[in-house]
Every structure is written in structure tokens, then in C-alpha cells.
């Protein structure tokens, strides 16, 4: 029974899009966001500005096709990466991560208690490099 519960705790990681996410399409990336449109536009603009520089620095001939998922709540982001077990870990500093060419990010409009708006935007660029 414990094994089944443990396995079920990872269910949120199977679907990184939340219901009702809106899509912003850029030249080299797609941003999905829940409700914080202004924050998503800021991240989309910054990521587009940096995509050519990142591709060149990493030796790619062109920017990669990146998807950025922005979650309004830090806990939603964390469960999309590590499942419901993340809620038990009290990771108030943890606001961004990646999965291959997808960036998962807490919205800069609501980054939690440790980080601010601009710092959270920069995390999107950091995760694009990964």
C-alpha cells in the first residue's frame, strides 16, 4: 500500500501543463502561464532577447525550441517537478527547474518569501541554459 501511495504522489509530474494555461508564442519559445499575464510577457520578452546569445554561447547553430511553464503558486511548480512529496519538504527557495527543453518556473508575480520579481525572471534564463 505504501508503494502505491508513493507512486501516486508523482502523478502531478505526468502533466506539466495545468488546466486553462494560456499560450504565448515567441520566435524561439512558447510560454504557458496560468493567470499572471504581465509576468509571462516579461519572461517571454527576456527569454526571446537572450535565446540567440544562449544558443551561440552553447555552440548551437540556432536557438532551441524552448517551452516555459509559469505557475502562479510556488507549490504548484514544485509538485509539477517532484510530485506531492515536495509539499512536505518546505522548499521556500525553490522557484525554477527544467525538464530537457522545458523550463518550469514560479511566477515572478508570486515568487514566495525568498526571491523577488526580477530574480525570478533571471531564473528562467538560468534554466534555459540547462
C-alpha positions as CSV (number, residue, x, y, z in Angstrom):
1,X,0.0,0.0,0.0
2,X,2.8,2.4,0.8
3,X,4.4,1.7,-2.5
4,X,1.2,2.5,-4.3
5,X,0.8,5.8,-2.4
6,X,4.4,6.7,-3.1
7,X,3.9,6.1,-6.8
8,X,0.6,8.1,-6.8
9,X,2.5,11.0,-5.2
10,X,4.3,11.6,-8.6
11,X,1.0,12.0,-10.6
12,X,1.4,15.8,-10.9
13,X,4.7,15.3,-12.7
14,X,2.9,13.5,-15.6
15,X,1.2,16.6,-16.8
16,X,3.2,19.8,-16.5
17,X,0.5,22.0,-18.1
18,X,-2.2,22.9,-15.7
19,X,-5.8,23.1,-17.0
20,X,-6.6,26.5,-18.5
21,X,-3.0,27.6,-19.2
22,X,-2.7,30.3,-21.8
23,X,0.0,30.1,-24.5
24,X,2.3,33.0,-25.7
25,X,4.2,32.1,-28.8
26,X,7.6,33.7,-29.5
27,X,10.1,33.2,-32.3
28,X,12.1,30.6,-30.4
29,X,9.9,29.7,-27.5
30,X,6.5,29.1,-26.2
31,X,5.4,30.4,-22.8
32,X,2.5,28.8,-20.9
33,X,1.0,30.6,-18.0
34,X,-1.9,30.4,-15.6
35,X,-3.3,33.9,-14.8
36,X,-0.3,36.2,-14.4
37,X,-0.2,37.5,-17.9
38,X,2.1,40.6,-17.3
39,X,4.7,38.4,-15.6
40,X,4.5,35.9,-18.5
41,X,5.0,38.7,-21.0
42,X,8.1,39.9,-19.1
43,X,9.6,36.4,-19.1
44,X,8.8,35.8,-22.8
45,X,10.4,39.1,-23.8
46,X,13.5,38.5,-21.7
47,X,13.8,34.9,-22.9
48,X,13.5,35.9,-26.5
49,X,16.2,38.6,-26.1
50,X,18.6,36.0,-24.5
51,X,17.8,33.0,-26.8
52,X,20.3,33.9,-29.6
53,X,23.1,34.7,-27.1
54,X,22.5,31.4,-25.2
55,X,22.4,29.3,-28.4
56,X,25.7,31.0,-29.6
57,X,27.4,30.5,-26.2
58,X,26.4,26.8,-26.2
59,X,27.5,26.2,-29.7
60,X,24.1,25.7,-31.3
61,X,23.5,26.9,-34.9
62,X,20.1,28.3,-33.8
63,X,18.2,28.7,-30.6
64,X,16.5,25.6,-29.3
65,X,12.7,25.2,-29.2
66,X,12.1,26.1,-25.5
67,X,8.8,25.8,-23.6
68,X,8.4,27.8,-20.4
69,X,5.7,26.9,-17.9
70,X,4.9,29.5,-15.4
71,X,2.8,28.6,-12.3
72,X,1.1,31.2,-10.2
73,X,1.9,29.3,-7.0
74,X,5.3,28.0,-5.9
75,X,3.7,24.8,-4.6
76,X,2.2,24.0,-7.9
77,X,5.5,24.4,-9.6
78,X,7.2,22.2,-7.0
79,X,4.6,19.4,-7.4
80,X,5.0,19.5,-11.2
81,X,8.7,18.8,-10.8
82,X,8.7,16.3,-7.8
83,X,5.1,15.4,-7.1
84,X,3.1,15.9,-3.9
85,X,6.1,14.8,-1.8
86,X,7.6,18.3,-2.5
87,X,4.9,19.8,-0.3
88,X,6.5,18.1,2.7
89,X,10.0,19.4,2.1
90,X,9.4,23.2,2.7
91,X,11.5,24.3,-0.2
92,X,10.7,28.0,0.0
93,X,13.8,28.9,-2.0
94,X,13.0,26.5,-4.9
95,X,11.4,28.6,-7.7
96,X,12.6,27.1,-11.0
97,X,13.9,24.0,-12.7
98,X,13.9,22.3,-16.1
99,X,13.0,19.1,-17.9
100,X,15.0,18.8,-21.1
101,X,14.0,21.8,-23.2
102,X,11.1,22.8,-20.8
103,X,11.5,25.3,-18.1
104,X,9.2,25.1,-15.1
105,X,9.0,28.3,-13.1
106,X,7.2,30.0,-10.3
107,X,5.6,33.3,-11.5
108,X,7.6,36.3,-10.7
109,X,4.4,37.9,-9.6
110,X,4.2,35.5,-6.7
111,X,7.7,34.1,-6.1
112,X,7.3,33.1,-2.5
113,X,9.1,34.5,0.5
114,X,12.8,34.2,-0.5
115,X,13.0,35.7,-4.0
116,X,11.8,38.8,-5.8
117,X,10.3,39.6,-9.2
118,X,13.5,40.3,-11.1
119,X,15.4,37.5,-9.5
120,X,12.7,35.0,-10.5
121,X,12.8,36.3,-14.1
122,X,16.5,35.6,-14.2
123,X,15.9,32.1,-13.1
124,X,14.1,31.5,-16.4
125,X,17.2,32.3,-18.3
126,X,19.4,30.2,-16.0
127,X,17.1,27.2,-16.6
128,X,17.1,27.8,-20.4
129,X,20.8,27.2,-20.3
130,X,20.4,23.8,-18.6
